[in-house]
Amino acid sequence: MTIAVTGATGTVGVRLVARLTGRGHRVRALVRPGGRRPAGDLVEAVPADLERPETLREALSGITDLFLLTPLHPDQGSLHRGLVDVAKRAGVEHVVRLSAFGADPASPVLIHRQHGEGDQAVIESGLRYTLLRPNAFMQNAVQWAHTIKARDTIVLPVGPAKVSMIDAGDIAEVAAVALTESGTDYRSLDLTGPRAISYATAAAIVSTVVGRHITHVEIAPDEAGRVMAANGVPEWAITARLGLYETLRAGEAEHVTTTVADWTGRQPRDFAEVAPDLAAALRDG
């Protein structure tokens, strides 16, 4: 069996490819034209432009199982509908889609609404599916590297919010189970780490791995928006990010599930276990 993986060189995708090939499965890695290509005897890298779904039909020829991950996009709902339609016409039978914690097509929050629309496209396709809805990735902590290096701070408009962030490796492990074993069909799985922590706690953990005292500094949402705009972030992406921060402040990301343990047989990794892997990036920017 060959399994197609989109986003194969990304944070989750690279880990998923390693887990699938480590179990003897062949992987067709769909990668950006001209981009990095994952290596390995069981990996076939195929250029594919996810923003042009009509170009994917040949890349998906002969594939029955697809891991579907797409980057943030200003019209992600339409993008997903196009991708699912092409996958179905190409003969794909089973889709494991990486969605997001809180995904809901009726959500007022842009990211959650777009992911909900993507989920709905998969559900309505008639294909077998599993929807993976992870909370914030622990590996996204590397986005704090600039202010950590410059000012020993994590600057975010989240207040005392707690988040049950999850290791990308644990997401990949559940995805591998969903793609290769039975039991997860027609399910939506909320994925979290073992506990919810505040950003002050995250800063204390980061302090132990970078060897300096790091603190979380609060910033007003409108000021955060101005900083993002000054750094060239598109207006739609600023709206999406600020909407997500609002859900964190409201406590909507605190819930902890047992899903990782339920499907992998082991407990998910804690941020204190993952942080040492990120130490160099956090310390050196």
C-alpha positions, -999 to +999 in steps of 0.1 A: +000+000+000+012+035-009-001+063+012-001+099-001+010+126+023+005+163+017+027+187+037+053+160+038+082+182+047+063+202+074+062+199+111+037+171+112+043+157+077+080+149+082+072+130+114+043+111+097+065+101+068+091+087+092+065+067+111+049+053+080+081+042+063+094+029+096+065+005+096+073-006+060+046+015+042+054+033+009+048+070+009+040+093-020+051+127-006+033+156-023+057+185-021+058+221-034+073+223-069+110+232-064+107+226-027+125+202-003+119+165-009+119+139+018+145+111+014+141+074+019+139+042-001+102+040+005+094+076-003+084+088-038+084+126-039+059+141-064+056+179-070+021+191-063+006+226-060-022+224-034-034+259-044-043+244-078-063+213-069-069+205-106-032+197-109-033+169-083-052+143-101-021+127-117-002+129-084-030+109-067-033+083-094-034+048-078-037+062-043-065+050-020-053+065+013-045+103+017-032+124+046-046+159+038-029+189+054-030+223+039-014+256+050-035+286+061-051+302+031-075+332+027-101+309+012-093+276+029-128+263+027-130+265-011-094+251-013-104+220+007-135+214-014-114+215-045-088+191-031-114+167-018-132+167-051-100+160-071-090+132-046-124+115-050-122+117-088-086+103-087-098+072-068-089+081-033-111+061-008-099+072+026-089+107+039-072+115+072-074+153+074-055+175+098-080+200+111-079+221+143-091+221+178-124+240+179-131+235+141-167+245+134-182+258+101-204+281+121-176+296+143-171+334+143-133+327+145-118+326+110-094+297+116-120+275+133-146+284+106-123+276+077-112+243+093-148+235+100-156+241+063-128+218+053-140+191+076-175+195+062-162+190+027-146+157+037-177+145+055-200+154+026-177+137+000-189+102+009-153+091+014-141+072+045-125+098+068-109+106+101-107+142+112-077+150+135-083+182+155-051+190+174-046+219+198-016+242+194+016+225+184+044+225+210+068+230+181+052+264+174+072+276+204+101+283+179+080+313+168+089+329+201+126+328+193+130+364+181+117+380+213+134+354+234+168+362+218+162+400+218+145+405+252+142+372+270+104+374+266+075+356+251+052+384+239+016+373+233-019+387+239-032+357+258-033+368+294-033+339+320-048+315+295-039+278+297-035+257+266-033+219+263-007+221+235+005+189+218+037+175+204+036+172+166+051+137+170+020+126+189-002+140+161+018+121+136+015+089+156-023+091+157-023+100+120-003+068+113-028+047+132-057+063+114-041+056+080-030+020+086-053+005+112-091+001+116-113+018+142-110+055+135-133+058+104-159+085+105-145+099+137-134+134+148-105+131+172-096+160+195-059+158+202-041+175+232-011+171+253-012+157+289-020+190+306-030+226+300-003+251+309-001+289+309+024+308+289+040+319+321+046+282+328+058+277+292+083+305+298+096+289+329+102+257+311+119+275+282+141+292+308+155+258+319+165+248+284+180+281+272+198+289+304+183+323+309+152+337+327+124+340+302+091+356+310+057+360+293+049+396+286+013+406+278+005+428+248-028+443+238-044+426+208-045+458+187-008+463+194-001+427+184-020+433+152+001+464+144+033+445+150+022+417+127+012+442+100+046+459+103+062+425+097+043+420+065+016+397+077-015+399+054-046+414+069-066+382+067-039+363+086-038+390+113-076+386+117-072+348+119-044+350+145-061+376+167-093+356+166-074+325+178-058+344+206-093+355+217-104+319+220-073+312+242-081+341+265-117+328+268-103+294+281-114+275+250-081+257+246-077+243+282-096+210+276-075+179+279-084+147+261-071+111+264-072+106+226-034+101+220-032+074+247-065+058+235-051+053+200-014+049+205-012+031+238+011+056+254+008+090+271+014+121+250+046+140+256+047+170+280+060+204+269+088+199+294+099+168+274+097+186+241+113+219+250+149+205+251+145+195+214+137+231+206+165+246+228+189+256+200+162+274+180+148+291+210+182+302+223+198+313+191+168+326+172 
